[in-house]
């Protein structure tokens, strides 16, 4: 299935040891607001198995929709809630080319 209209953002964040639960709760609180953004298609939070990193993947209808959110007061508020809980972070952006659903998933 072509998915050329999706813009994907992947974040890797190193979390302060011992603050994992607090980070997860802060992310969830902000993620609910992100889900209300008209340009947001979906988002996922994952935790590394061997490190103290969390990974966020979010899909957007376009690069422009993501950038509009990134410049918004809501984004700044969400970042402020996460910043004290992390020690480092890295963002990668990309355009999704194809999506293939496996038999074990719902899509």
C-alpha positions, 0 to 999 in steps of 0.5 A, spaced: 500 500 500 503 506 498 503 511 503 507 517 500 502 522 503 505 520 510 510 524 514 514 520 520 517 523 525 522 519 530 524 521 536 530 518 541 530 520 548 535 518 554 531 519 560 534 520 567 534 514 571 529 513 575 524 518 572 521 513 567 514 512 569 514 520 570 516 521 563 511 516 560 506 519 564 508 526 562 508 524 554 501 521 555 498 527 557 501 531 551 500 525 547 492 526 548 493 533 545 497 531 539 492 526 537 487 532 537 491 536 532 488 535 525 494 533 522 496 528 526 495 521 524 498 517 530 503 516 535 507 510 539 511 510 545 516 505 546 522 503 551 528 500 549 530 493 552 537 494 553 538 502 554 534 508 558 531 510 551 524 512 549 522 512 542 517 516 539 514 515 532 508 520 530 505 520 523 503 526 520 499 528 514 504 532 511 511 535 513 507 542 513 502 539 518 508 537 523 511 543 522 505 547 524 504 543 530 512 544 532 511 551 532 505 551 536 504 553 544 502 546 545 508 543 543 512 548 547 508 546 553 509 539 552 517 539 551 517 543 557 514 537 561 519 532 558 525 536 558 527 535 566 526 528 565 531 527 559 538 527 558 539 527 551 534 526 544 535 526 537 530 527 532 529 524 525 524 526 520 522 522 513 517 521 508 513 514 508 514 510 501 510 504 502 506 500 508 505 493 508 500 490 513 502 483 516 497 478 518 498 479 525 496 486 525 490 490 525 493 495 520 
